[in-house]
Amino acid sequence: MKAIFKIVAIALVACTSLISCNNGETLQEYYVANQENGDFILVDVPTSLISQDSKALDEEQKKVLKTVRKINIMAFPLKDDSTTDLQTEKSKITTILASDDYEELMKVNSDEGNMKLYMRGEEDAIDEVIVFASQDARGFVLARLLGNDMNISDMMNLASSIESGDIDVSQFEGVMDVFNDKQ
């Protein structure tokens, strides 16, 4: 009788282990797998490089910036022969974001393109924010903000600071050119 309970217990532990394993690719693995791929533009920026002049930031902005560890940006600019590749790569990212523990916060669809905003973590303690923007005629940009205990309202304030020019984001200009008019 004890042998049967042991076998059942071992089987349950084995099944639980197999079920809990995630065989799908993670977003981090996707980034790493495409690091050397010439079809992608990748930029990794520690937040210490975002603003060289910390005097331009108020105390609240500095506090918010401290919760962000790093920003990863990946762009896939559309080339004449890469329409199929674009759809394949967008599908991979969509699958990763749907299967992982990301929560979709916002979706914008327009004639200009599509954008989705995701987060991972708790509402007042966010670990990761993802922006996935695509335009079929140009390509896509995938941006990840990695941090500790980030807050949505604080992130919105930080975005306002970027828009007003308080924070230098010139490091990102080449990546954002994906959505500018083709030369």
N, C-alpha and C positions, 0 to 999 in steps of 0.2 A: 504494500500500500504506500509506504514512504517512497519507494522507487518511482511509482506512478506520479506522485506529487512533485518529485524532483524533476522528472521528465517534462511534465506539464509546465512547471515553473521555468525551466530552461527554454522550452519552446516559446513561452510568452515573452521572455526577455529577448530571445533572438528575433521574434516577429516585430516587437516594438523597436528594436534597433534597426531592422531593415526598413520599416515604415518611416521612421524618423529621419533616415538618411535622405539628403537632397541630391539627387543625381543630376539635376539641371545645373546649367552654368550660372554663376553669380555675376553681378555687374562688375565686380573687381576682377574676376577671371576674364571677362570679356575685354576689359581695358588692357590687361596684361597680354592677352592673346593677340591683340592688335597693335601693340606698341611698335613693332618693327614693320607693320604693314604700311606701305607707301601711299595707300589710298586714304589714310586717315591723317588728320592733323591733331596732335595731342599736346596739351599744355597742362602742367601741374604747377600750381602756384601756392606756396605757403602764405598764409595771411600776413606774415611779417613783411612781405614784399608788396602788398597792395598799396599801402600808403607810406611813403618815405617820410612825409612831414606829418608827424602825429599831432602837431599844433593845430592842424586844420580840423581835427576831430574833437568833438566835445566829450565829456566823460561818459555819457550814455553810449555814444558810438564806439568808443574804445572798449567799453564793457561788452558790447555785442560782438565786436570784432574778435575779442579774446575767446568767445565760445566757438568760433570757426577755426578749425585747425588747418585745413587745406582745401583748395578748390581744384578739381580735375575737370578739364574741358576736352571733349573729343568732338571733332567735326569730320563729317564725311561729305566733302564737296562733290557734287555730281559732275562727272566727266562725260563726254559724248557717248562713250561705250559702256557706261556703268549703270544704266537704268535698272537692269536686272539685279546688279549687285546692291544698289540702293534699297530696293524692295526686300532683298534677302536680309540685309543688315538691319533694316527697320523692324522686320519680323522677329529677328533674334532679340533685339532690345525689348520689343513689346512683350515677347514671351517671358523674358527674364523679369521684367517689371510686374507682370501679371502673376508669376509663380512665386516670387519672393515675397517677403513680408512688407512690401511697400503699400502705402495708402495713397490713393489718388485724391489730391486736394482740389485740383482745378483742371478744366479742359477748355481750350479755346480753339475753335475751328473757324477759319475765315478764308477769303480768297487768297490772302497772302501766305497762308500755310496753317499748320496745326501746332499747338503747344499743349503739353501736359505737365503738371506740377505734382510731384510725389514727395512723400516724406516717410521716414522710418524712425520709429521711436514713439514716445508719448507726446501729446500736444504741447506740454510745457517743458519737455526734455527731449528734444529732437536730436538724433544722432546723424541723420543724413537727409539732405534735401536734393531732389533730382528735378532738373528741368530738361525736358525732351521736346525740342522744337524741330519741325521738319517742313520742307517745302519740296514738292515733287520735282519742280524745275531747277532746284538748286542743291538739295542735299539735306543733311540734318546736323544738329548740334546737340550734344548730350553733356550737360553740366552737372557736376556733383559737388555739393558743399558738405564737407565732412566736419563734424564738430562734436562737442560735448554739451549736452543740456541746452541746445539752441531753442529759441522761442519764436513762434510764427510772427507775433507782433513786432518783436525785435528785428526779425529778418526784413519785414516790410519797411521799418524805419531805416535799416541799412540800405535797402534798395533805393529809398528816397535820397539818401546821402550820395549814392552812386550817380543817380540821375542829376542831382544838383551840382555834381562835380567836386564834392568834398573829398571823395576818395578817388585816387588815381587808378584807373583800370586800363591804362594804355597797353599793358602786357597782353590783353585779350584781343587787340585790334585785328591781328592776322586771322584769328579763328572766326571772328564775327564777319569777316569778309565773305564767308560762304554765302551769306544772305544778301550781300550787296550786288548791284548790277554787274553782270558778266562783262569783262573787258572786251 
